[in-house]
């Protein structure tokens, strides 16, 4: 764990406001903790499209987001579109294969579950520095 | 051969000579004799009014096998088959020739040796004297070939009109020349309307261009293949079909006639799509489950327990997860009865014979979706484990009551479960343990299921209420 952390540019997520959208409490909690450990300010986590859209519309600009694709059977793409419209970078996390993701989102990085939180944080950091 | 050099002759003074020395044309009789004798492929013979043979050429001798000397004077009927002789065909032929000026002779004839050949010829009456002339030849090969062709055509027609596929004949450019009756039945586009490119009317408008373009490339490729939607007349439904065609003359696909079939693959395609969807779903669930297992392992380890305790707790939690999974796979439409979920968890600890004096379970039929069932199953596992270790099920005097009901009073219908342990005397009201189970009930359930929960460690035993919205708990993706 510690070794992997050193691979990350430790300051990339420092002070960033990151939205976490994940319907599983434990995965959301793991991810939120990991991002916080890297200095990020986590918005959420939230487990539904409704709550995610409310956070996006809320005060304070977001610097990035992590989106689970399937939220209790609902697909997260409305949230993805809202983020894209605000030019907020984001990554997907999902149990689905890339082929199950619509062509529109082909350029969005995809972290296949089960993914450890740090690998995901790294993936997000890469998006933020693009 | 070159024509005779008439120019030289015309330029001389011997004009009268050239006329007088020109060879005289043969007279009719001579001409007739020459033709008849040289026409060895044709049987040419004459007969009198009583059908007795009067002349017999070399062709007739070759064809029928009778030498001239043997047949002159005998009846012409003998060249007919016995069945035609019995049927009076020889007389009929003469009668027709006399009446109409000629009669077709298209039938089997019999040679001297009894073998038969297919004759194709003509019978005509002679003008000067009573009698007839017959000119005929052996067309057995052509006749057999034609018969074969007719049989082949018939076989094709039979096949094309009895298989479920819609068959058609077409030019290399896609212009149809013949649609099978099945095509007409299925599409309601009749024969006349289908001819040419009219058949395209039965193809889904969005697929027409692709269907036509494929014909443009067909001659080059030597075959035609498309999948497109064809309208079913009966109910107007556009059903997916697979259309294939091939040229009959494979060496010249551009000029050859083509034959094709259109096969209904609608259901097959549906199954394939569904299979792909199920596969993606299975993958999604497996990965999600692995993620859940991973997070359970993390949480179980985080409590700071010994390796032995970790192993025991982790195994128990996995077992709870697995028993929910097996309930899910047994249930219809991935729904679980709340009672089955509770019984499954309790029986894992108490054995199949749940003692009614110690454990009471009451509630109506409530069905939960997969997501709610999985989370609730894990919560019930934690409650049960706690009861077995420290609570109502750890002491003989302990009692457990699990009651549930549906509550439709709020904006959303909920399943409300009440877990109540009694009969205990616990030294401390609230244990300091803030483990996995507690976080699951107090935080994970509200987060994942929008459940309202309450967990109290009372002196007489644990009291817990979990209210889960029912519609939220039914996943919409399955």
Interface residues (C-beta under 8 A of the other chain):
Chain A: X23 X24 X25 X26 X27 X28 X30 X45 X47 X70 X72 X73 X74 X94 X95 X96 X97 X99 X100 X112 X113 X114 X115
Chain B: X280 X283 X284 X285 X286 X287 X288 X290 X291 X292 X293 X294 X295 X296 X298 X299 X371 X443 X444 X447 X448 X472 X475 X476 X477 X478
